Amino acid sequence: MKKSTFIAICALCCSTILSLSAASSKLKPAVNIGNIVNKSGVNLDTNTFVTRLSTAIVNTRQFDVIESERIDEIVAEWNKANAGLTKGSTNAEDQTIAEVGYKLVPTITGYEENATAVTVGGAQFLKVVSKLSLNVRFLRLSDGKIAAAKEVVGEVSIKLSVAPGIEQAKGGTLAYQDCVKDAAQKVVDALMDLCYPIEAMEDEDDDEVTIKVQSERVKEGDFFKVYRVKGEVEREIATIKVTDVRPTQSTCEVISHKGKRTIKEGDICRPTKPVKQKRASTAFDDL
């Protein structure tokens, strides 16, 4: 093979790989975090929440976080092109951002923080319980309509060996920082559920079902509520518990059913709090 031909083939292969890499990155939904509104009546550092949320979204590696100025420019050009007001069309990357993207609009609806002095083993501590409530709207960039709206509550309880001062501004306490982290993660969970829903891979069989989920999103012992979604109507089907985790799918035990419906392929699974299970009866119970 001539050297020039070999070089040409290598160049073609590199070009193909780069094209595929670029194409795969375009498949990531774009996310923009809109201005946060604080209606809690408490003076809070809202920038902390925006920073935490942006970092948590980036760390999923499943989204492209776009600045507001860039998003406004892309959507405006995309709308003009669709309306025939400009010649040509939006480039492929911008079109993907406009068509498969969301703007998050968070509103803080409440913040509570309660500090109580406690004594443990003769030592005094300050127990601080913090609760941050938000309403988050997920707007489609393509048309500005609300794709979903979630009520999110971040809640933490911490024990401090040295009280930071109860008179200190509520937004500056360690409890608030941890509460913001918890709330931001729950918003990311809702975003993942919207863009990458966890689904049943097959019909329920012998009180077991396999769900499609990446291993980093689930662990053994996690509980899920299973829903059947038709349009805007959702019906709860069952509660399941993860028993075996694999890289791209997990096996779950069916804990209970809601009514007479059984789980079908394509049903949506959402995380829920652990459910108390009835203890299995043994031979000793009859004694």
CORNORCOR-V729311 format. One line per field, one symbol per residue. ss: DSSP state (H for helix, E for strand, L for the rest). psi: psi as a letter, one per 40 degrees, with the letter a starting at -180 (. if undefined). burial: + if it has 16 or more other C-alpha atoms within 10 Angstrom, else -. Layout:
ss=???
psi=???
burial=???
//
This chain:
ss=LLHHHHHHHHHHHHHHHHHHHHHHHHLLEEEEELLLEELLLLLLLHHHHHHHHHHHHHHLLLEEELLHHHHHHHHHHHHHHHLLLLLLLLLHHHHHHHHLEEEEEEEEEEEEEEEEEEEELLEEEEEEEEEEEEEEEEEELLLLLEEEEEEEEEEEEEEELLLLLLLLLHHHLHHHHHHHHHHHHHHHHHHHHHHLLEEELLLLELLEEEEELLHHHLLLLLEEEEEEEELLEEEEEEEEEEEEELLLEEEEEEEEELLLLLLLLLLEEEEELLLLLLLLLLHHHHL
psi=hidddddddddddddddddddddddeehiihhhihhhhfdehhigdddddddddddddedeeihhhidddddddddddddddeeeiiaiiiddddddddgiihhghhheihihhhhhihhfeihihhhhhhhhihhhhhhddeeihdihhhhhhhihihhdhhehdeihdeeiddddddddddddddddddddddgihiheiihhffiihihiideeiiheiiihhihhhbehhhhdihihhdhhideiihihhdiihaeiihiheihhiiiiihhihhhiiddde.
burial=-------------------------+-+++++++-+-+-+---+----++-+++-++----+++++----+--++-+++----------+---++++++++++++++++++-+-+---------++++++++++++++++++---------+++++-++----------++-+-+++++++++++++++++++---++++++-+---++++++----++--+++++++-------+++++++--+---+++++++++----+++-++++++----------------
//
